């Protein structure tokens, strides 16, 4: 895998909120390609599919911990607000 700009071991070394913001802030620009796509991360797609089966067609969604919005990408046609 090329262009990997993360080291998951660093997540276990986080010491407080400033470290977390720095690590995830550095990772965010390449997260989708260096991790999600490279590792075949299907959880967002599967979570969205399960959610669609359980909610009314016009439901409004609040995605807490949305990260880069991978779940919302699979909820097109629904109103989705997100925060991370």
N, C-alpha and C positions, 0 to 999 in steps of 0.2 A: 504494500500500500504506500503510495506516495502522498506527499503533502500532509502528513500527520503532524498536527501542531498541538497535540495534547499528550498528557501523561497521567493516566488515571491514578497512579500512585500518589500524585500530588494532592489529590482530593483527600487522602487520608492524613495529609500533613497540614491541612488548613488549620490555622490558629486565629480564629475570630472572623468577624464579618469583613474586615478589610482584605484579608487574605482570600476569602471566598469571592468577593467582588472582583479582585484582581485576576484570580485564576479563571473564573468563568467569563469575565470580560475579555480576557486574552483568547479564550477558546471560542467564544461566540461567533466570530466571523467565519470560521471554518468548520463549525460543529456539524452542519448538515452533510458536508462532503467528507470530512475526515473521520466522522464517527457513524452518523445515521446511514448514509448511503454505503460507505465502505464496509460496514458490518452487517448490512441487510436488516437494519432496525425496523421491524414491522409493527411494533407495539402501538404507535400512534394510529396507524390504519385500523388495526384490530379493535382498539379501544373505541374509535369513532363508529365502527360498524356495530359494536355491541350497544353503544349509547343510542344510535339511531333506532334500534329495535325496541328500546325501553322508553322512549320519550314521544310526546305528541309531535306531529309533523311541523307545527308552528312554534315549537319550544324555543325559548331564548336561553343561551348557554353562557355561563361564566366559567372560563377555564382558568383556574388558579394554579400557578406554577407552570405556565404555558411555555416557558423557554422561548424557542424560536418559532413556535406556532405550528408544529408538525401535526398535532391533532386537528386543529382548526382547518388545515388544508383539506382534510377529509370530511369536513362538515359543511361543504359549500351548499348554499341555499338556505342555511340556517343563520340566525343572528348569533354571532359569537363575540363576546367581549373577553379580553384576556389580560392577565397580569402575571408578573413573575417576581 
